[in-house]
């Protein structure tokens, strides 16, 4: 069984490892090579450390098996370790993110590269819809990199 809890600084290495592996699964072949060059393990380690305050982790026993990061009204990251995929962890993390955003906004959104069909199917099964194309500014060391993406949204609060 697994549970959700706020991330702690000691979780950063596990978050970075899951993020690095998951990012490769969903992005390689779907983003420009110039971005791939920035996506090394040490880059994810730095990113994870800086996002602890905005991150919730899923744990099984003492092991981190997934995480979600919410910044403002954006689900910035949601990743699950390959061994935990299909367990319901991703849906629980996404639902948690939706509840966090519902406290401050009507609509939650995220960016997903168009070629990441597995992620897009997952979001659609969870009630999200493709709201159109966007250029996402992915963080890289020393700046931002423009990535063509799809914007997915879900209304989380009635208006």
N, C-alpha and C positions, 0 to 999 in steps of 0.2 A: 504494500500500500504506500501511498505518497501523500504529502501535505504541502501546503503553501505557507511561506513566511517571508517577512522582509529580508532582503539581502543584507549580509554583514560583510565588513572588509575582508574577512578570511575566506569568503566565497569567491573573490575576484578571479583567482586562478581557475577554478572549476567553470565559472561563467565564461571566461575567455576561451577555454578549451572547447566547450560546447558551441560557442559562437563561431569560432574559427572553423570547426568541422562542418557545422550546419551551413555556414555561409558558403563554403566551397560546394556543398551538395546542391544548393539552390541557385548559385550564381555563375559558376564556371561555365563558360560557353554562352552566357547570356548577357555579359557586361563587357565593356572594352578592356583589352589587355592592360591598358595603362592603370586601370583601377585594381586589377588583380595584383599587380606589382606592389601595391600598397598594403595588401591584405595578408600580411605575414603574422605569425603567432604573437610576436612582440607588440604589434599594432593593436591586436584585440586585447592584449593584457592591459595596455594603457587605457583603451576605451572602457573596458570593464571597471577598472579602478575608479574612473571618473563618474560612473553612472550608478554606483551602489545605492545612493539615496533615492533613486527613482526606480529601483529594481526589486522585483519579487521573485523568489526562487521556489521551485518545486523540489522537494527532497524525498528520497526513499532511504530509510534508515538515516544515516548521517550524510549520504551522498546527494549532491546537487545533480538533478536529472533534467532540469529545464529552467528557463527564466523568461520574464517579460519586463520590459523597460517602458515606462510611460512618461512622456515629457509633454506637459500641457494637454492638448486634446489628441496627441499622436501616440499610437502604439509604435514606438520607435524600433523595438526589437522584440521578437518572440521566437525562441529556439528551444528545441527539446533534443536531448541526446538520442542518437540513433536507436539505441537499445530500448528506449522508453516510448518510441513512436508507436501510435496505435493504442496507447494505454488510457487515453482520455486526458493526459496531462496538458497537452497543447490547448485543448478546448477549455479546460479549467483556467489556465493562465490567461487566455484571451478573454474569458468571461470576467475574470478578476480585473483585467485592464479596462474593460467596458464599464465596470462598476466604479472604478477610480475616476474615469473621465466623466461619468454621469453626475458626479458631484459638482462639476464645474462647467460642463458644456452639453449641448444637445446632441452633437454628432462626434463620433470618434472616427479617426482615419489612420491609415497606414499606407506606405508605399511598398510595392512589390514589383520586381522586374517582370516584364511581360512573359519571358520564357520560363519562369518558375511555375510551371503548370501544377505541380503538386500543392504548393502553397496556395495558389489561386483557387483550386478546387476545395481545399480545406476552408478558406475564408468564406466561400460561397455556401458550403454546407453549414457554416456557423451563422448564416443570415446576413453576411456582408454583401455589398454589391460594388461592381466596378463603376466608378464615377468618372472615368476618363483618364487620358494620358497626362502625366506631369513630368517635369524635370526635377528629380530629387537631388539635393545637394548633400552627397555623402561626405562624411568627415574623413579626411586623410591627414597624415602628418603634415603640418604646415598649411592647411587650408581646407578647401572643399573641392569635390569632383562632381561634375554634372552627370547624372545617370538617368537615362530614359526609363520611366516606370509607369505603372498603372496606380492610380489612387483608388483604394478601396475604402468604403465608408459603411457605417452602421449608425442609425439613430438610436441613441441610448436614453433619451429623455423626451417625453411628449411635450409638444409646444402648444 
